[in-house]
């Protein structure tokens, strides 16, 4: 599975390593992803999502149902 958050769509970014002599070489910035299971009371089942830790904070604030609805509207989650 790719390194993409299923709720926010965060993915790998590309940038530069910059040395002391300002020489630049390519590098990747990976999102902080975790795999977590959530219980959805409306559907009465568990789902497993690969999400970023910032998305986990959003779920704690808004709730899993609201976050899933937003992700489906944006097209991140099928």
N, C-alpha and C positions, 0 to 999 in steps of 0.2 A: 504494500500500500504506500502511496506517495506521502510526502511530508507536507500535508495540507490540512489545516483545521477545518472540520466539517461544519462548524457553525459560523465562523467569521471569514473563512476563505484565506486566512494568512498562509503564506507559502515561503519558500526559500528565496532570499534576496541575494543579489550579487554586489560585491563591492571590492575594495582594494585593501590589502595589507600595506601599510606605509612604514618603511623602515626609518631609522634615524637619519639616513642620508636622503630621505624622501623618495627612494626607489619604490615603485608601486608594482605589486603582483596581485593577481586575482584571488579572491576568497569568497566563501559563501557564509551568509548569516542564516542559521537555521531557526525556525520558530520553536518555542518551548512547548512541545506537545506531550500529552499524556493520554492514555486510553482509560476511559472511565465508564462504568455502567450506571445508568439512571433508571429509576422507576417512574413510569408515566401512569398516574392513577386514572386518567380518562380512558386510556386504552387497556389498562390493567395488565401491562407487561413491562419487561425490562428491555432497554436498548443499550448497546455498547457504542460509544462515540470516541473518535480520536479528536481531541480538542486542545486548544492552547490554554495555558493557565490564565490568561486574561479573559478568555471565554468562560472559564470556570467561575471567576469572580462575577461576571455578568449573570450567570445562571443563579448564583447565590443571591444576587440582588433582585432580578426580575422573575425568576422561576423558570423551570425547564420547558413548560408548555409555551410560554411567550417566546422564548429563544428559538425553539423549534419552528414556531410559526414564522418568525422573521427570517430564519435560514431558508425555509421553503420558498418564501416570497422572493428572496434574492437569488435563489437557484443554487445555493451551496449544498443543500441537502435534498435528496430526491424523495 
